[in-house]
Amino acid sequence: MLIEEVARYLSQQGIGTFDPEGLGGDIFLGVLPNQPDEAIALYPTGGQGANSKLGYDLPTFQILVRGDQDIRTGYAIAQMIYNTLHGFRSKTFVPGGQWIVSCLGLQSAPVHLGPDANRRHEFSLNFIVDTRNPDRE
């Protein structure tokens, strides 16, 4: 699953900690739990129109970042994620993973969503990924 590969990659880059069992860490798949305060959640969001004649896909995903009550904390984490993923190309996020032709941010900066009920600032990032699909080559 692409978002798990991205979560593992972000963890390897020192941006948070991904626990594949979902019991610890601060990077999560498909959910942004109430704790810890500073957390990252990845969600698959579909993608661009598919073409069965081409050997690649264009999936998209969203990353939500929650910081603390200081807007700069969450923004710094979100910007680090953007800098790490935007322009990633011609390799895999993890060994044996999907071949990434390119990964691009759909916005050129994190989008501030405002504070949550506990006044922790949240940010959104959206990416499109051009992946090779060997099943259709």
N, C-alpha and C positions, 0 to 999 in steps of 0.2 A: 504494500500500500504506500503510495507516494508520500502522504503526510507523515507516516512513520519514518520513512527514510529521511525526510527533512528534519524531523524531531531528533533523530539520531545524529544527523550531521550538525545541527545547532549545538547539541550537547558536546560533541567531539570538539567543536570550536570554542568551547568554554562559555557558551551563552545558555546558561541554565543547565538543568540536569534532567535527563529523560529516563524514567523507570518504565521499561516495557510492561511490567506487571501493573502499572498504574497506581501503585500504592504509596509511592514517594516521589521525590523530585519536585520540579516546578514547571515542567513542560508536559502538557496533556493533549490527548487526541479526542476531539469531538466534544469537549466539555471544559468549562472554566470554573473549577470549584471555588468555593468561598475562601479557602485557605490553600496555600500560603498567600500572604498579601501580594508579593511580587510573583506573578505567574504568567505563563505563555500557553495559549491554546491554539491548536491547528485544526482547521475544518476543510474538508473537500467541498468545492463549490461548483462542480460540474466542469465546464470548459467551453471552448469555442466549438463551432459546428464541426461535426465529424465528416470525414471523406473516406469511404471504404477503399478507394483506389490508391491512397497514400500510405506509406509505411511509417507514419508518425501520428501522434495524438497531441492535443493542445489542452491538457487539463488545467484547471485553476484551483487555487486554494487561498484561504484567508487565515491570517494569524492575528489573534487578539492578544494584546499585551496589557497587563495590569501592573501598575506601579504602586507607589504609596501616595500619601496625601500631598507630596511635593511633585508638581507636574513634570519637573525635570528628570525624575527617576525613571518613570515609565517611558518618557520620550527617548532617553538615552538608550534604554534596552531596545526599543522599537527601531531606532536609527541604526544600532549595531546589527540587528537582524537584517534590515534593508541593505546595509553595506556588505553583509556576508552573502546574501542570496542574489541580489540584483547583479546581473552579468555573469553569474555562474554558468559555465558552459563546457561542453566537450569532455565530460567525465560523469561519473556516478556520485551521488551523495554518499553512498556507503558501498563497500565491496560487495559485488554481486547484485547491486541494485539496478534500477532502470537507467538506461543511457540518457543523459540529459543533453540535448542539443543546445538549449538555452533556457535560462530562467530570468524572467524580467518582472520588475515591479510594475503594477498597473497605475500607481501614483508615484510621483518622485519624492514623496516624503510620507511619514506616518500621518494618519488621519486621527485627530483627537476626538474621541467620542464623549468626553466629559467625565466627571467623577461618577462612581457607582454609589450605592446607598451608604457605603462606609467612607465616602469622600476619597477613594483611591482612584487615581486617574487611569483611564483606559484609552488604548490606541488600537487602530486597525491598519493592517497592511494586506494588500492583495497582490497575488502573483499569477502569472501565466507561465506554463512550462511546456516547451516543445520536447516531447519524449519520443524516442525511437520505439516502434512497436514491431518486434521481430515476427510476430504472428501474422503480419500483413505485408511482409516484404516480398 
